[in-house]
Amino acid sequence: MAVRADWPRLWLILNDEPILSATDGMFDGGHVALHTLRFTQPDDSAEVAVLVRNLRVSDLAAALPERAPVYRRS
């Protein structure tokens, strides 16, 4: 899976095939985030885990250096 952003254009790519794209001229930048939601009772003791392997964040070949991605841990 890959997310490609060349603001205001954004693509979601799965197995090297674009499956979703959007364009919105109101945005000239943004962010991509991974989240996990759990829809169970608060007292549920079942563990929830997410493993992300081989994550790579890179800029586009023609992108301006000041528009390169920045990694921020939250």
C-alpha positions in Angstrom: 0.0 0.0 0.0 1.2 3.5 -0.8 -0.1 7.0 -0.4 1.2 9.6 -2.8 0.6 13.3 -2.3 1.4 16.0 -4.8 -0.8 18.6 -3.3 -3.6 19.3 -4.2 -3.6 15.8 -5.6 -3.6 12.6 -3.5 -3.6 8.9 -4.5 -4.0 5.6 -2.6 -2.1 2.9 -4.3 -2.5 -0.9 -3.6 -0.3 -3.5 -5.2 1.1 -0.8 -7.6 -2.4 0.1 -8.8 -4.1 3.4 -8.0 -7.4 2.6 -6.3 -8.4 6.0 -5.0 -7.6 9.6 -6.0 -8.7 13.0 -5.0 -8.0 16.6 -5.9 -8.9 19.6 -3.8 -7.5 23.0 -4.6 -8.2 24.3 -1.1 -5.2 22.4 0.2 -1.6 22.9 -0.7 -0.3 20.5 2.0 -1.4 18.0 4.6 -0.5 14.9 6.4 -1.0 11.1 6.4 -1.6 9.2 9.6 -2.2 5.6 10.7 -4.9 5.1 13.4 -6.4 2.1 15.1 -10.0 2.2 16.4 -11.5 -0.3 18.7 -15.3 -0.7 18.8 -15.8 -2.9 21.9 -16.9 -2.4 25.5 -14.5 -0.5 27.7 -13.9 -3.5 30.0 -13.1 -5.8 27.1 -9.7 -7.4 27.8 -8.9 -8.6 24.3 -5.7 -7.2 23.0 -5.5 -5.1 19.8 -2.3 -4.7 17.9 -1.1 -3.2 14.6 2.1 -4.1 13.0 3.5 -1.9 10.2 6.5 -3.4 8.4 8.8 -1.9 5.8 7.3 1.6 6.1 9.1 4.0 3.8 8.4 7.8 3.5 10.0 9.6 0.6 9.5 12.7 -1.5 8.6 12.8 -5.1 11.5 13.1 -7.6 10.3 16.5 -8.9 9.3 17.9 -5.5 10.8 21.0 -4.0 13.2 20.3 -1.2 11.2 22.3 1.3 8.1 20.1 0.5 9.9 16.9 1.5 8.0 14.7 4.0 8.7 15.0 7.8 8.3 12.2 10.2 6.6 13.1 13.5 5.9 10.6 16.3 2.8 11.4 18.3 
